[in-house]
Amino acid sequence: MKDGTPGAMIDVALFRLRRIWARPLRTRRLGDPQRPVHMSNVMVVRAVYRLYGEMSEVTVGAVAEQLDVDPSTASRLVNDAIGAGFVEREESEVDARRARLLLSPRGLRVLQVVVRSRRTYLDELIADWDEADRGLFADLLTRFAEAAAARPPDLAALDRLITEAIAEENTSLP
């Protein structure tokens, strides 16, 4: 699957970055000491933090939409974050059938530490770049992220392609 096109190079780079970025907060292997926070906790904390500025009450449904997961998955993730003490659940002031989510002081501190750590790491990675390259990279990556958010992939089409690939009897690897 070697391909020197810009799209292929970006695909490989993004895959590598995803693994590197998640590694510090992934669940450890059996026998390793327990991590104080998991990536899923940080995702929920970040979603609640972001949504709090956009809406009057943050709900599990809003977190599900923000994380692009189904409501049952969001409920489990939120419950894990609540159990870890990062998020609090209170009765909704708008609808008694719903609960509103708030960051706990602990959750806010963890978010601040994670963000500060990630930004320090990024600053270290580009410390030897000149200012113009850092600015250009930031602009292009932001533009790329905005384009990806505006035009998400067609997952139904991908599912069909995968189903077809699995169904083929005589496939050979490219």
C-alpha positions as CSV (number, residue, x, y, z in Angstrom):
1,M,0.0,0.0,0.0
2,K,2.9,2.3,-0.7
3,D,1.7,5.5,-2.3
4,G,3.7,8.7,-2.4
5,T,0.7,11.0,-3.0
6,P,0.0,13.7,-0.5
7,G,-3.3,12.0,0.5
8,A,-1.5,8.8,1.3
9,M,1.3,10.5,3.2
10,I,-1.3,12.4,5.3
11,D,-3.2,9.2,5.9
12,V,-0.1,7.5,7.3
13,A,0.9,10.5,9.3
14,L,-2.6,10.9,10.9
15,F,-2.7,7.2,11.8
16,R,0.7,7.4,13.5
17,L,-0.3,10.6,15.3
18,R,-3.5,9.0,16.6
19,R,-1.6,6.2,18.1
20,I,1.0,8.5,19.6
21,W,-1.5,10.9,20.9
22,A,-3.7,8.3,22.6
23,R,-0.8,6.2,24.0
24,P,-0.2,8.2,27.3
25,L,-3.8,7.7,28.3
26,R,-4.6,4.2,26.9
27,T,-5.6,1.5,29.3
28,R,-2.5,-0.3,30.5
29,R,-1.9,-4.0,30.0
30,L,-2.8,-6.5,32.7
31,G,-0.3,-6.3,35.5
32,D,0.7,-2.7,34.9
33,P,-0.2,-0.1,37.5
34,Q,-3.6,1.5,37.0
35,R,-3.6,4.9,35.2
36,P,-5.2,7.7,37.1
37,V,-7.2,8.8,34.0
38,H,-8.1,7.1,30.7
39,M,-8.5,8.7,27.3
40,S,-12.2,8.1,27.4
41,N,-12.4,10.2,30.6
42,V,-10.5,13.0,29.0
43,M,-12.8,12.9,25.9
44,V,-15.9,13.2,28.1
45,V,-14.3,16.0,30.2
46,R,-13.3,17.9,27.1
47,A,-16.8,17.4,25.6
48,V,-18.5,18.6,28.7
49,Y,-16.2,21.6,29.0
50,R,-16.6,22.6,25.3
51,L,-20.4,22.1,25.4
52,Y,-20.8,24.1,28.6
53,G,-19.9,27.2,26.8
54,E,-22.4,26.5,24.0
55,M,-25.6,25.4,25.7
56,S,-27.5,26.0,28.9
57,E,-27.4,22.4,30.0
58,V,-25.0,19.7,28.9
59,T,-26.7,16.3,28.6
60,V,-25.5,12.8,27.8
61,G,-27.2,13.2,24.4
62,A,-25.1,16.3,23.7
63,V,-22.0,14.5,24.8
64,A,-22.9,11.6,22.4
65,E,-23.3,14.0,19.6
66,Q,-20.0,15.8,20.4
67,L,-18.1,12.5,20.6
68,D,-19.9,11.1,17.6
69,V,-20.9,7.9,19.5
70,D,-24.3,6.4,20.1
71,P,-26.2,7.4,23.3
72,S,-25.6,4.1,25.1
73,T,-21.9,4.4,24.6
74,A,-22.0,8.0,25.7
75,S,-23.9,7.0,28.8
76,R,-21.3,4.4,29.7
77,L,-18.4,6.9,29.1
78,V,-20.2,9.6,31.1
79,N,-20.8,7.1,34.0
80,D,-17.1,6.2,33.9
81,A,-16.1,9.8,34.1
82,I,-18.6,10.4,37.0
83,G,-17.3,7.3,38.8
84,A,-13.7,8.7,38.4
85,G,-14.9,12.0,39.9
86,F,-14.3,14.1,36.8
87,V,-17.9,14.9,36.0
88,E,-20.9,15.5,38.2
89,R,-24.6,14.8,37.4
90,E,-27.3,17.1,38.7
91,E,-31.0,17.4,38.1
92,S,-31.9,19.5,35.1
93,E,-33.3,22.9,35.8
94,V,-35.2,22.7,32.4
95,D,-36.6,19.2,32.4
96,A,-36.9,17.0,35.5
97,R,-36.6,13.8,33.3
98,R,-33.1,14.8,32.3
99,A,-29.8,15.2,34.1
100,R,-27.3,18.0,33.4
101,L,-23.6,17.4,33.4
102,L,-21.0,19.6,35.0
103,L,-17.2,19.4,35.3
104,S,-16.1,18.7,38.8
105,P,-13.2,20.8,40.1
106,R,-11.1,17.5,39.8
107,G,-12.2,17.2,36.2
108,L,-11.2,20.8,35.4
109,R,-7.8,20.3,37.0
110,V,-7.2,17.1,35.0
111,L,-8.3,18.8,31.7
112,Q,-5.9,21.7,32.5
113,V,-3.0,19.4,33.1
114,V,-3.7,17.3,30.0
115,V,-4.0,20.3,27.8
116,R,-0.9,22.0,29.3
117,S,1.1,18.7,28.9
118,R,0.0,18.2,25.3
119,R,0.8,21.8,24.3
120,T,4.2,21.6,26.0
121,Y,4.9,18.4,24.0
122,L,3.8,20.1,20.8
123,D,6.0,23.1,21.5
124,E,8.9,20.8,22.1
125,L,8.3,19.0,18.8
126,I,8.4,22.2,16.8
127,A,10.9,24.1,18.9
128,D,13.6,23.9,16.2
129,W,11.3,25.1,13.5
130,D,11.4,28.7,12.4
131,E,8.5,30.9,13.3
132,A,7.2,31.0,9.7
133,D,7.1,27.2,9.5
134,R,5.3,26.9,12.9
135,G,2.7,29.5,11.8
136,L,2.2,27.9,8.4
137,F,1.8,24.4,9.9
138,A,-0.7,25.7,12.4
139,D,-2.7,27.5,9.7
140,L,-2.7,24.5,7.3
141,L,-3.5,22.0,10.1
142,T,-6.4,24.2,11.3
143,R,-7.7,24.5,7.7
144,F,-7.4,20.8,7.3
145,A,-9.3,20.1,10.5
146,E,-12.0,22.6,9.5
147,A,-12.4,20.9,6.1
148,A,-12.7,17.5,7.7
149,A,-15.3,18.7,10.2
150,A,-17.3,20.4,7.4
151,R,-17.2,17.3,5.1
152,P,-17.0,14.1,7.3
153,P,-16.4,10.8,5.5
154,D,-19.4,8.8,4.2
155,L,-19.3,5.9,6.7
156,A,-22.2,4.1,5.0
157,A,-20.2,4.0,1.8
158,L,-17.2,2.8,3.6
159,D,-19.2,0.0,5.3
160,R,-20.5,-1.1,1.8
161,L,-17.0,-1.2,0.4
162,I,-15.7,-3.2,3.4
163,T,-18.6,-5.6,3.1
164,E,-17.9,-6.0,-0.6
165,A,-14.2,-6.6,0.1
166,I,-14.9,-9.2,2.7
167,A,-17.4,-10.9,0.3
168,E,-14.8,-11.3,-2.5
169,E,-13.4,-14.8,-2.5
170,N,-10.2,-14.2,-4.5
171,T,-8.8,-11.0,-3.1
172,S,-5.1,-10.2,-3.2
173,L,-3.4,-7.5,-1.2
174,P,-2.4,-4.5,-3.1
